[in-house]
Amino acid sequence: TTNSAQSATANPGDTAAASIGEAVAALPGVAAGASRPFPPGESLRVAQREAVWAASHAAESGRPLVHYGEDTTGRWLPDDPATLAALVDHVLGAALAYDEAHDSRLLMSVRTWMERNRQSEEAAAALHIHPNTLAYRLRRFAALTGRDLSSTAAFAEVWLAIRAARQLGLLTP
């Protein structure tokens, strides 16, 4: 009996997380993110960034609650916002500037295509565009950024830069 009582109180955070997960799951269309636990006195900025990143991943994956660290993509990104911004500018800057200047959706198209595992028909349908339009946008993105998305290295670099842009709030979930 003592062991079961101890195990029930050993991790109150686990119980709280489960309760939060159940509460969020009961709200249709709501996505939430949770940061890692942090000791008192530590900056809330890191926890906030982690929670925002996890919430965007929850929205993207259709899950009601995601805890930071469940998807290890975020671990490949720096914690410092200035470093994240430099990464985004270096990799995606030309495409972001093009989208801004031409009111276009190159980056959204690339992101959707990547999120749909490079399935052009599926991505085009999600974007409500013709597959040829998507193909044009992918070529235009490659020309602007100098990154050939058929290259695994370029694909990974662009994927991480898109995640960084989302973490900075530059892209919607």
N, CA, C and O of each residue as an XYZ file, in Angstrom:
692
protein
N       0.831     -1.195      0.000
C       0.000      0.000      0.000
C       0.868      1.249      0.000
O       0.567      2.223     -0.689
N       1.949      1.215      0.778
C       2.832      2.369      0.834
C       3.451      2.643     -0.534
O       3.543      3.797     -0.953
N       3.874      1.593     -1.228
C       4.476      1.778     -2.549
C       3.496      2.396     -3.530
O       3.869      3.286     -4.294
N       2.249      1.940     -3.523
C       1.288      2.511     -4.464
C       0.980      3.955     -4.114
O       0.757      4.770     -5.009
N       0.962      4.291     -2.824
C       0.726      5.679     -2.432
C       1.904      6.545     -2.847
O       1.727      7.674     -3.304
N       3.111      6.004     -2.683
C       4.285      6.769     -3.081
C       4.328      6.966     -4.590
O       4.662      8.051     -5.066
N       3.991      5.923     -5.344
C       4.046      6.067     -6.798
C       2.961      7.005     -7.294
O       3.136      7.657     -8.323
N       1.854      7.084     -6.589
C       0.786      7.987     -7.008
C       1.184      9.438     -6.791
O       0.721     10.320     -7.514
N       2.042      9.696     -5.798
C       2.435     11.074     -5.527
C       3.845     11.388     -6.005
O       4.298     12.527     -5.889
N       4.544     10.393     -6.540
C       5.937     10.598     -6.939
C       6.084     11.601     -8.064
O       7.041     12.376     -8.070
N       5.177     11.612     -9.004
C       5.265     12.512    -10.151
C       3.967     13.297    -10.323
O       3.178     12.991    -11.216
N       3.736     14.301     -9.482
C       2.498     15.062     -9.631
C       2.426     15.763    -10.985
O       1.334     16.036    -11.483
N       3.584     16.056    -11.583
C       3.590     16.684    -12.905
C       2.978     15.794    -13.964
O       2.316     16.273    -14.884
N       3.203     14.471    -13.830
C       2.616     13.534    -14.787
C       1.097     13.552    -14.699
O       0.408     13.533    -15.719
N       0.581     13.588    -13.476
C      -0.870     13.637    -13.277
C      -1.434     14.940    -13.825
O      -2.470     14.941    -14.490
N      -0.755     16.047    -13.548
C      -1.213     17.343    -14.050
C      -1.190     17.360    -15.573
O      -2.130     17.845    -16.203
N      -0.128     16.839    -16.166
C      -0.031     16.804    -17.628
C      -1.145     15.967    -18.229
O      -1.725     16.340    -19.248
N      -1.447     14.837    -17.603
C      -2.536     13.988    -18.104
C      -3.871     14.717    -18.008
O      -4.692     14.632    -18.920
N      -4.089     15.430    -16.912
C      -5.338     16.187    -16.752
C      -5.449     17.298    -17.788
O      -6.518     17.523    -18.357
N      -4.349     17.985    -18.027
C      -4.350     19.046    -19.039
C      -4.614     18.448    -20.413
O      -5.396     18.993    -21.192
N      -3.968     17.336    -20.708
C      -4.187     16.662    -21.992
C      -5.636     16.279    -22.182
O      -6.179     16.453    -23.273
N      -6.274     15.762    -21.150
C      -7.691     15.386    -21.236
C      -8.564     16.619    -21.436
O      -9.508     16.588    -22.225
N      -8.256     17.703    -20.727
C      -9.048     18.928    -20.852
C      -8.934     19.515    -22.257
O      -9.932     19.938    -22.840
N      -7.727     19.539    -22.794
C      -7.521     20.088    -24.140
C      -8.186     19.198    -25.181
O      -8.777     19.698    -26.138
N      -8.094     17.893    -25.004
C      -8.701     16.958    -25.958
C     -10.211     17.133    -26.023
O     -10.825     16.839    -27.048
N     -10.808     17.605    -24.946
C     -12.261     17.804    -24.922
C     -12.692     19.064    -25.671
O     -13.886     19.281    -25.872
N     -11.748     19.885    -26.082
C     -12.051     21.124    -26.800
C     -11.712     20.946    -28.273
O     -10.536     20.983    -28.635
N     -12.702     20.754    -29.129
C     -12.422     20.516    -30.549
C     -11.654     21.678    -31.183
O     -11.962     22.849    -30.962
N     -10.663     21.319    -31.962
C      -9.904     22.318    -32.706
C      -8.852     23.056    -31.898
O      -8.194     23.952    -32.428
N      -8.673     22.708    -30.637
C      -7.688     23.378    -29.794
C      -6.404     22.554    -29.775
O      -6.434     21.330    -29.642
N      -5.291     23.240    -29.910
C      -3.985     22.596    -29.830
C      -3.173     23.325    -28.769
O      -3.174     24.555    -28.718
N      -2.489     22.576    -27.931
C      -1.699     23.168    -26.853
C      -0.311     22.559    -26.827
O      -0.089     21.443    -27.297
N       0.614     23.318    -26.270
C       1.978     22.839    -26.128
C       2.464     23.043    -24.712
O       2.069     23.996    -24.041
N       3.316     22.155    -24.260
C       3.886     22.241    -22.917
C       5.403     22.235    -23.010
O       5.989     21.451    -23.757
N       6.031     23.115    -22.247
C       7.494     23.159    -22.200
C       8.012     22.070    -21.277
O       7.243     21.382    -20.606
N       9.317     21.929    -21.257
C       9.934     21.056    -20.265
C       9.777     21.715    -18.897
O       9.662     22.938    -18.818
N       9.771     20.934    -17.827
C       9.760     21.552    -16.496
C      11.027     22.390    -16.320
O      12.086     22.039    -16.840
N      10.914     23.479    -15.597
C      12.082     24.306    -15.351
C      12.096     24.739    -13.893
O      11.040     24.944    -13.293
N      13.285     24.878    -13.322
C      13.391     25.247    -11.913
C      12.999     26.703    -11.687
O      13.119     27.529    -12.591
N      12.534     27.016    -10.487
C      12.213     28.409    -10.166
C      13.441     29.287    -10.379
O      14.572     28.883    -10.107
N      13.196     30.475    -10.864
C      14.278     31.415    -11.090
C      14.838     31.383    -12.498
O      15.536     32.314    -12.899
N      14.552     30.338    -13.262
C      15.019     30.296    -14.650
C      14.127     31.173    -15.514
O      12.969     31.423    -15.179
N      14.665     31.623    -16.598
C      13.926     32.485    -17.508
C      12.700     31.781    -18.076
O      12.763     30.623    -18.491
N      11.610     32.490    -18.085
C      10.389     31.954    -18.678
C      10.441     32.000    -20.202
O       9.647     31.336    -20.869
N      11.365     32.774    -20.756
C      11.430     32.905    -22.216
C      11.695     31.572    -22.902
O      11.084     31.263    -23.925
N      12.590     30.795    -22.347
C      12.891     29.491    -22.942
C      11.660     28.600    -22.857
O      11.292     27.946    -23.833
N      11.024     28.574    -21.691
C       9.820     27.755    -21.516
C       8.717     28.217    -22.462
O       7.997     27.396    -23.030
N       8.585     29.525    -22.631
C       7.565     30.041    -23.546
C       7.850     29.605    -24.980
O       6.942     29.160    -25.683
N       9.101     29.727    -25.420
C       9.460     29.300    -26.778
C       9.183     27.816    -26.965
O       8.661     27.400    -28.000
N       9.534     27.021    -25.963
C       9.291     25.584    -26.065
C       7.797     25.286    -26.160
O       7.376     24.453    -26.962
N       7.002     25.962    -25.344
C       5.555     25.728    -25.354
C       4.938     26.167    -26.679
O       4.064     25.484    -27.212
N       5.385     27.297    -27.212
C       4.872     27.771    -28.504
C       5.259     26.792    -29.608
O       4.442     26.460    -30.466
N       6.504     26.334    -29.581
C       6.942     25.366    -30.580
C       6.113     24.095    -30.481
O       5.669     23.565    -31.499
N       5.899     23.600    -29.265
C       5.121     22.373    -29.072
C       3.675     22.572    -29.520
O       3.078     21.668    -30.105
N       3.112     23.747    -29.251
C       1.731     24.021    -29.674
C       1.627     24.051    -31.193
O       0.650     23.556    -31.755
N       2.617     24.623    -31.860
C       2.564     24.640    -33.325
C       2.695     23.226    -33.876
O       2.073     22.890    -34.884
N       3.498     22.403    -33.221
C       3.609     21.005    -33.647
C       2.292     20.272    -33.398
O       1.888     19.433    -34.203
N       1.627     20.581    -32.295
C       0.322     19.965    -32.007
C      -0.682     20.333    -33.094
O      -1.413     19.474    -33.587
N      -0.714     21.605    -33.465
C      -1.646     22.048    -34.506
C      -1.330     21.376    -35.833
O      -2.233     20.957    -36.557
N      -0.048     21.277    -36.144
C       0.387     20.668    -37.401
C       0.050     19.184    -37.459
O      -0.339     18.669    -38.507
N       0.201     18.501    -36.332
C       0.000     17.055    -36.317
C      -1.429     16.642    -35.982
O      -1.772     15.463    -36.062
N      -2.267     17.618    -35.605
C      -3.651     17.301    -35.265
C      -3.818     16.704    -33.878
O      -4.881     16.179    -33.546
N      -2.777     16.784    -33.073
C      -2.862     16.275    -31.699
C      -3.269     17.407    -30.766
O      -2.886     18.555    -30.993
N      -4.037     17.108    -29.720
C      -4.481     18.180    -28.831
C      -3.364     18.765    -27.963
O      -3.379     19.960    -27.666
N      -2.401     17.943    -27.556
C      -1.327     18.409    -26.676
C      -0.018     17.737    -27.065
O       0.052     16.518    -27.228
N       1.017     18.559    -27.210
C       2.358     18.041    -27.472
C       3.282     18.624    -26.417
O       3.230     19.817    -26.120
N       4.118     17.782    -25.862
C       5.142     18.208    -24.911
C       6.430     18.448    -25.684
O       6.810     17.643    -26.534
N       7.100     19.557    -25.389
C       8.365     19.856    -26.039
C       9.309     18.674    -25.855
O       9.454     18.152    -24.749
N       9.933     18.267    -26.913
C      10.869     17.155    -26.857
C      10.298     15.859    -27.391
O      11.044     14.918    -27.663
N       8.964     15.793    -27.548
C       8.382     14.579    -28.131
C       8.818     14.431    -29.574
O       9.061     13.321    -30.048
N       8.918     15.548    -30.268
C       9.456     15.572    -31.626
C      10.836     16.200    -31.505
O      10.956     17.355    -31.097
N      11.848     15.476    -31.845
C      13.210     15.949    -31.604
C      13.691     16.999    -32.593
O      14.824     17.467    -32.476
N      12.867     17.386    -33.565
C      13.296     18.404    -34.523
C      13.746     19.664    -33.810
O      14.754     20.264    -34.183
N      13.011     20.069    -32.789
C      13.343     21.288    -32.065
C      14.709     21.255    -31.408
O      15.313     22.304    -31.185
N      15.198     20.084    -31.098
C      16.508     19.971    -30.450
C      17.646     20.323    -31.401
O      18.757     20.608    -30.957
N      17.385     20.306    -32.679
C      18.406     20.643    -33.662
C      18.510     22.149    -33.851
O      19.426     22.631    -34.517
N      17.587     22.885    -33.275
C      17.569     24.331    -33.446
C      18.166     25.022    -32.225
O      18.022     24.536    -31.104
N      18.831     26.145    -32.437
C      19.397     26.878    -31.302
C      18.294     27.493    -30.438
O      17.188     27.743    -30.918
N      18.601     27.733    -29.170
C      17.640     28.349    -28.257
C      17.575     29.862    -28.419
O      16.554     30.476    -28.109
N      18.629     30.450    -28.891
C      18.735     31.902    -28.986
C      17.916     32.446    -30.160
O      18.149     32.048    -31.302
N      16.956     33.355    -29.901
C      16.135     33.905    -30.990
C      16.948     34.609    -32.077
O      16.591     34.535    -33.253
N      18.025     35.283    -31.706
C      18.845     35.970    -32.713
C      19.501     34.963    -33.655
O      19.600     35.207    -34.857
N      19.944     33.845    -33.115
C      20.552     32.802    -33.941
C      19.499     32.149    -34.827
O      19.760     31.846    -35.991
N      18.305     31.934    -34.270
C      17.198     31.397    -35.077
C      16.878     32.341    -36.230
O      16.716     31.908    -37.371
N      16.789     33.631    -35.924
C      16.465     34.622    -36.953
C      17.534     34.652    -38.040
O      17.213     34.796    -39.220
N      18.796     34.517    -37.654
C      19.880     34.492    -38.643
C      19.763     33.267    -39.538
O      19.992     33.356    -40.744
N      19.408     32.124    -38.957
C      19.207     30.901    -39.736
C      18.074     31.088    -40.741
O      18.213     30.752    -41.917
N      16.956     31.625    -40.270
C      15.805     31.849    -41.148
C      16.186     32.789    -42.282
O      15.866     32.530    -43.443
N      16.864     33.869    -41.952
C      17.247     34.834    -42.979
C      18.207     34.214    -43.991
O      18.065     34.423    -45.196
N      19.171     33.460    -43.505
C      20.165     32.847    -44.390
C      19.531     31.840    -45.353
O      19.851     31.828    -46.541
N      18.637     31.000    -44.841
C      18.071     29.925    -45.659
C      16.823     30.372    -46.413
O      16.656     30.044    -47.587
N      15.955     31.110    -45.751
C      14.643     31.432    -46.334
C      14.468     32.903    -46.695
O      13.441     33.284    -47.256
N      15.449     33.720    -46.384
C      15.305     35.161    -46.567
C      14.827     35.578    -47.947
O      13.922     36.405    -48.062
N      15.418     35.023    -48.990
C      15.034     35.403    -50.358
C      13.588     35.022    -50.652
O      12.870     35.783    -51.301
N      13.154     33.860    -50.184
C      11.769     33.427    -50.415
C      10.790     34.266    -49.602
O       9.720     34.623    -50.094
N      11.153     34.583    -48.360
C      10.294     35.442    -47.539
C      10.146     36.820    -48.175
O       9.048     37.373    -48.218
N      11.254     37.373    -48.670
C      11.214     38.686    -49.319
C      10.368     38.633    -50.590
O       9.599     39.554    -50.866
N      10.508     37.567    -51.354
C       9.720     37.407    -52.580
C       8.231     37.327    -52.249
O       7.413     37.997    -52.878
N       7.888     36.503    -51.261
C       6.480     36.381    -50.866
C       5.918     37.730    -50.432
O       4.791     38.082    -50.781
N       6.702     38.476    -49.674
C       6.266     39.795    -49.197
C       6.072     40.764    -50.367
O       5.062     41.464    -50.436
N       7.027     40.802    -51.272
C       6.984     41.751    -52.388
C       5.911     41.416    -53.414
O       5.354     42.314    -54.045
N       5.619     40.130    -53.584
C       4.694     39.710    -54.636
C       3.381     39.149    -54.100
O       2.558     38.648    -54.865
N       3.187     39.233    -52.791
C       1.987     38.683    -52.155
C       1.753     37.248    -52.632
O       0.642     36.863    -52.995
N       2.835     36.474    -52.618
C       2.764     35.093    -53.103
C       2.864     34.119    -51.935
O       2.958     34.522    -50.775
N       2.843     32.841    -52.260
C       2.831     31.801    -51.230
C       3.874     30.718    -51.513
O       3.606     29.526    -51.365
N       5.057     31.150    -51.918
C       6.111     30.172    -52.199
C       6.451     29.352    -50.956
O       6.478     28.122    -51.001
N       6.707     30.038    -49.861
C       7.134     29.329    -48.657
C       6.032     28.426    -48.112
O       6.310     27.315    -47.661
N       4.797     28.889    -48.150
C       3.680     28.048    -47.711
C       3.576     26.814    -48.602
O       3.281     25.722    -48.118
N       3.813     26.980    -49.878
C       3.756     25.852    -50.806
C       4.856     24.838    -50.511
O       4.606     23.633    -50.492
N       6.068     25.324    -50.282
C       7.186     24.429    -49.964
C       6.910     23.699    -48.652
O       7.100     22.488    -48.546
N       6.465     24.447    -47.672
C       6.170     23.839    -46.363
C       5.091     22.763    -46.475
O       5.235     21.675    -45.916
N       4.019     23.064    -47.190
C       2.926     22.099    -47.349
C       3.416     20.859    -48.080
O       3.069     19.739    -47.705
N       4.208     21.049    -49.105
C       4.772     19.928    -49.866
C       5.657     19.064    -48.969
O       5.596     17.836    -49.029
N       6.475     19.705    -48.143
C       7.340     18.959    -47.226
C       6.512     18.209    -46.180
O       6.780     17.045    -45.885
N       5.514     18.881    -45.628
C       4.670     18.259    -44.603
C       3.867     17.086    -45.150
O       3.451     16.208    -44.394
N       3.652     17.069    -46.446
C       2.918     15.982    -47.087
C       3.886     14.972    -47.717
O       3.548     14.270    -48.670
N       5.084     14.923    -47.161
C       6.101     13.945    -47.577
C       6.407     13.996    -49.067
O       6.587     12.965    -49.714
N       6.461     15.205    -49.596
C       6.813     15.454    -51.000
C       5.813     14.842    -51.975
O       6.151     14.555    -53.124
N       4.601     14.647    -51.519
C       3.530     14.141    -52.384
C       2.869     15.344    -53.055
O       2.033     16.014    -52.450
N       3.241     15.613    -54.296
C       2.801     16.824    -54.979
C       1.296     16.896    -55.169
O       0.703     17.957    -54.973
N       0.671     15.800    -55.544
C      -0.791     15.810    -55.749
C      -1.508     16.165    -54.446
O      -2.420     16.992    -54.427
N      -1.078     15.527    -53.366
C      -1.697     15.768    -52.057
C      -1.457     17.209    -51.596
O      -2.371     17.860    -51.089
N      -0.243     17.697    -51.771
C       0.079     19.069    -51.368
C      -0.697     20.079    -52.200
O      -1.219     21.056    -51.662
N      -0.777     19.854    -53.500
C      -1.529     20.763    -54.367
C      -3.000     20.802    -53.960
O      -3.612     21.869    -53.931
N      -3.558     19.651    -53.650
C      -4.959     19.602    -53.212
C      -5.140     20.375    -51.909
O      -6.120     21.104    -51.753
N      -4.207     20.224    -50.975
C      -4.296     20.938    -49.698
C      -4.192     22.447    -49.892
O      -4.793     23.220    -49.147
N      -3.426     22.857    -50.897
C      -3.252     24.281    -51.189
C      -4.333     24.830    -52.118
O      -4.414     26.038    -52.342
N      -5.161     23.936    -52.655
C      -6.215     24.308    -53.617
C      -5.619     24.939    -54.869
O      -6.107     25.951    -55.372
N      -4.545     24.309    -55.361
C      -3.906     24.769    -56.591
C      -3.664     23.562    -57.496
O      -3.744     22.416    -57.054
N      -3.372     23.833    -58.753
C      -3.048     22.779    -59.711
C      -1.637     22.256    -59.409
O      -0.771     23.032    -59.005
N      -1.396     20.967    -59.597
C      -0.051     20.425    -59.369
C       1.041     21.140    -60.172
O       2.174     21.258    -59.704
N       0.711     21.615    -61.367
C       1.706     22.358    -62.151
C       2.072     23.678    -61.471
O       3.219     24.118    -61.541
N       1.098     24.306    -60.815
C       1.365     25.541    -60.075
C       2.310     25.250    -58.915
O       3.230     26.022    -58.647
N       2.080     24.139    -58.233
C       2.973     23.747    -57.145
C       4.378     23.490    -57.685
O       5.360     23.936    -57.091
N       4.479     22.787    -58.788
C       5.792     22.502    -59.377
C       6.520     23.806    -59.714
O       7.721     23.929    -59.476
N       5.786     24.781    -60.270
C       6.389     26.085    -60.568
C       6.901     26.739    -59.287
O       8.018     27.255    -59.257
N       6.089     26.720    -58.231
C       6.481     27.355    -56.971
C       7.718     26.684    -56.361
O       8.587     27.363    -55.813
N       7.794     25.382    -56.457
C       8.966     24.672    -55.935
C      10.224     25.054    -56.716
O      11.291     25.246    -56.132
N      10.090     25.163    -58.040
C      11.236     25.579    -58.862
C      11.630     27.021    -58.543
O      12.817     27.339    -58.461
N      10.642     27.885    -58.365
C      10.909     29.295    -58.065
C      11.622     29.421    -56.715
O      12.569     30.194    -56.570
N      11.151     28.647    -55.730
C      11.794     28.640    -54.416
C      13.257     28.215    -54.553
O      14.147     28.857    -53.995
N      13.501     27.143    -55.289
C      14.866     26.644    -55.474
C      15.746     27.699    -56.139
O      16.900     27.883    -55.753
N      15.201     28.388    -57.132
C      15.971     29.416    -57.828
C      16.297     30.587    -56.895
O      17.409     31.113    -56.923
N      15.340     30.986    -56.083
C      15.545     32.122    -55.182
C      16.518     31.802    -54.051
O      17.346     32.635    -53.683
N      16.415     30.608    -53.509
C      17.214     30.256    -52.325
C      18.514     29.539    -52.660
O      19.411     29.445    -51.822
N      18.614     29.032    -53.892
C      19.791     28.261    -54.260
C      19.812     26.880    -53.630
O      20.871     26.264    -53.506
N      18.640     26.392    -53.230
C      18.555     25.085    -52.573
C      17.708     24.131    -53.393
O      16.513     24.348    -53.592
N      18.343     23.080    -53.861
C      17.681     22.043    -54.645
C      17.013     21.076    -53.677
O      17.694     20.330    -52.974
N      15.695     21.085    -53.638
C      14.959     20.289    -52.663
C      15.023     18.788    -52.926
O      14.520     18.006    -52.119
N      15.631     18.368    -54.036
C      15.842     16.934    -54.243
C      17.077     16.453    -53.479
O      17.309     15.251    -53.350
N      17.862     17.401    -52.978
C      19.034     17.083    -52.158
C      18.592     16.901    -50.706
O      17.892     17.748    -50.153
N      18.999     15.810    -50.108
C      18.642     15.552    -48.713
C      19.178     16.653    -47.800
O      18.481     17.090    -46.885
N      20.392     17.097    -48.037
C      20.986     18.144    -47.202
C      20.194     19.445    -47.309
O      19.906     20.082    -46.296
N      19.844     19.837    -48.525
C      19.070     21.066    -48.713
C      17.678     20.921    -48.111
O      17.165     21.851    -47.489
N      17.071     19.757    -48.297
C      15.746     19.503    -47.734
C      15.778     19.669    -46.214
O      14.920     20.340    -45.641
N      16.765     19.058    -45.567
C      16.882     19.145    -44.107
C      17.111     20.580    -43.660
O      16.524     21.029    -42.676
N      17.956     21.291    -44.374
C      18.248     22.679    -44.031
C      16.992     23.539    -44.135
O      16.707     24.337    -43.242
N      16.250     23.378    -45.214
C      15.018     24.151    -45.404
C      13.984     23.761    -44.355
O      13.310     24.625    -43.795
N      13.856     22.462    -44.085
C      12.890     22.000    -43.081
C      13.182     22.624    -41.714
O      12.273     23.115    -41.045
N      14.446     22.603    -41.306
C      14.806     23.188    -40.015
C      14.598     24.698    -40.014
O      14.174     25.259    -39.003
N      14.888     25.357    -41.117
C      14.668     26.805    -41.194
C      13.180     27.137    -41.111
O      12.801     28.131    -40.491
N      12.343     26.319    -41.725
C      10.893     26.525    -41.622
C      10.452     26.339    -40.176
O       9.632     27.108    -39.673
N      10.986     25.328    -39.507
C      10.652     25.114    -38.091
C      11.111     26.311    -37.252
O      10.406     26.744    -36.341
N      12.281     26.833    -37.563
C      12.784     28.004    -36.840
C      11.879     29.209    -37.077
O      11.584     29.955    -36.144
N      11.440     29.403    -38.313
C      10.541     30.522    -38.622
C       9.230     30.384    -37.862
O       8.685     31.374    -37.374
N       8.730     29.179    -37.762
C       7.503     28.947    -36.992
C       7.740     29.219    -35.519
O       6.891     29.803    -34.847
N       8.893     28.798    -35.013
C       9.215     29.019    -33.605
C       9.303     30.512    -33.300
O       8.953     30.945    -32.202
N       9.765     31.293    -34.260
C       9.854     32.742    -34.089
C       8.522     33.449    -34.335
O       8.408     34.655    -34.118
N       7.523     32.705    -34.784
C       6.220     33.308    -35.059
C       6.128     33.959    -36.425
O       5.194     34.717    -36.685
N       7.085     33.676    -37.306
C       7.072     34.255    -38.651
C       6.129     33.516    -39.587
O       5.693     34.067    -40.598
N       5.818     32.283    -39.255
C       4.887     31.471    -40.038
C       3.811     30.953    -39.103
O       4.082     30.640    -37.944
N       2.606     30.866    -39.602
C       1.521     30.328    -38.786
C       1.618     28.808    -38.763
O       2.154     28.203    -39.691
N       1.094     28.187    -37.695
C       1.138     26.717    -37.622
C       0.429     26.053    -38.768
O       0.384     24.825    -38.839
